[in-house]
Amino acid sequence: MSTMISEGKDEYDIKKQREIVGIFSFTGQRKMERKLGIKSDSIKRLIKEVGYYQKELETQRAKMSTMISEGKDEYDIKKQREIVEESETMVPDTINRLLNSVRDLELFMEENADLESSPKWAAAISVLADARALNKPSEA
């Protein structure tokens, strides 16, 4: 009878170990889904930043044009020109960070194709489409 109890216990232990392994693999998938969400959210943020910096650049250029047309002091115009130049550098810098994040997300998705059934996968595809649309030259 003692062998039966130990055998039953061993089977129970094996079942528990399998459950634990299943939990860890599920947790691993959750970690990957979380990474997918983080990478997607960073791209969303960068898309917003690009829009913000482009709008800021337009605003600062308009302000400089107004200052020139109103004949403001040369020193003030020079300072405004510096602000415009700084704004001009922010747009390409942010676009480069966006492109790097897009490449990173694409690579992550290639390496983790098993996440395709995750709702975050569809969101990531949508974010990638938004980023690609932003990067296309506008047709005028």
C-alpha positions in Angstrom: 0.0 0.0 0.0 2.9 2.4 0.7 4.0 2.0 -2.9 0.6 3.1 -4.1 0.6 6.2 -2.1 4.1 7.2 -3.3 3.1 6.4 -6.9 0.0 8.5 -6.5 2.1 11.3 -5.1 4.5 11.0 -7.9 1.8 11.3 -10.5 0.4 14.3 -8.7 3.8 15.9 -8.6 4.3 15.3 -12.3 0.9 16.9 -13.1 1.8 19.9 -10.9 5.1 20.2 -12.7 3.4 20.1 -16.1 0.9 22.8 -14.9 3.8 25.0 -13.7 5.6 24.6 -17.0 2.4 25.5 -18.8 2.0 28.6 -16.6 5.6 29.7 -17.4 5.1 29.2 -21.1 1.9 31.2 -20.8 3.7 33.9 -18.9 6.4 33.9 -21.5 3.7 34.6 -24.2 2.3 37.3 -22.0 5.7 38.9 -21.7 6.0 38.9 -25.5 2.5 40.3 -25.9 3.5 43.0 -23.5 6.7 43.8 -25.4 4.6 43.9 -28.6 2.2 46.4 -27.0 5.1 48.5 -25.7 6.8 48.7 -29.1 3.5 49.6 -30.7 2.8 52.3 -28.2 6.2 53.8 -28.7 5.5 54.1 -32.4 2.2 55.7 -31.7 4.0 58.2 -29.5 6.6 59.0 -32.1 3.9 59.5 -34.8 2.3 62.1 -32.5 5.7 63.7 -31.9 6.4 64.0 -35.6 3.1 65.7 -36.0 3.7 68.0 -33.1 7.2 69.0 -34.3 5.9 69.7 -37.8 3.1 71.9 -36.5 5.6 73.7 -34.2 7.9 74.3 -37.1 5.1 75.8 -39.2 4.1 78.0 -36.2 7.7 79.2 -35.6 8.2 79.9 -39.3 5.0 82.0 -39.5 6.1 83.9 -36.4 9.4 84.6 -38.0 7.8 85.8 -41.2 5.5 88.1 -39.2 8.5 89.5 -37.3 10.3 90.2 -40.6 7.3 91.8 -42.3 6.6 94.0 -39.2 10.3 95.1 -39.2 11.0 93.8 -35.7 14.5 94.2 -34.1 17.3 92.2 -35.9 18.3 90.6 -32.6 14.7 89.3 -32.1 14.6 88.0 -35.7 18.0 86.3 -35.2 16.7 84.5 -32.0 13.5 83.5 -33.8 15.6 82.1 -36.7 17.6 80.0 -34.2 14.3 78.6 -32.8 13.2 77.7 -36.4 16.5 76.0 -37.0 16.2 74.0 -33.8 12.7 73.0 -34.8 13.9 72.0 -38.3 16.4 69.6 -36.7 13.7 67.9 -34.5 11.5 66.7 -37.4 14.2 64.5 -39.1 15.5 63.3 -35.8 12.1 62.2 -34.7 11.4 60.6 -38.1 14.7 58.6 -37.8 13.7 57.4 -34.3 10.3 56.4 -35.7 11.9 54.5 -38.6 14.2 52.7 -36.1 11.2 51.8 -34.0 9.3 50.5 -37.0 12.2 48.3 -38.0 12.4 47.0 -34.5 8.7 46.2 -34.3 8.8 44.5 -37.7 11.7 42.3 -36.7 10.0 41.5 -33.4 6.9 40.5 -35.2 8.8 38.3 -37.6 10.5 36.5 -34.7 7.3 36.1 -32.7 4.8 35.2 -35.4 3.1 32.9 -32.8 1.5 36.0 -31.3 -0.6 36.5 -34.5 -3.8 35.5 -32.6 -3.2 38.2 -30.0 -5.3 41.3 -30.2 -2.1 43.4 -29.8 -0.9 41.9 -33.1 -3.8 43.6 -35.1 -3.1 46.9 -33.2 0.6 46.6 -34.1 -0.2 46.1 -37.8 -2.4 49.1 -37.7 0.3 51.2 -36.1 2.8 50.1 -38.7 0.4 51.1 -41.5 0.0 54.6 -39.8 3.8 54.9 -39.6 4.3 53.9 -43.3 1.6 56.4 -44.3 3.3 59.2 -42.4 6.7 58.4 -44.1 5.3 58.4 -47.7 5.9 61.6 -49.6 2.7 63.6 -49.9 1.2 63.8 -53.3 0.4 67.4 -54.2 
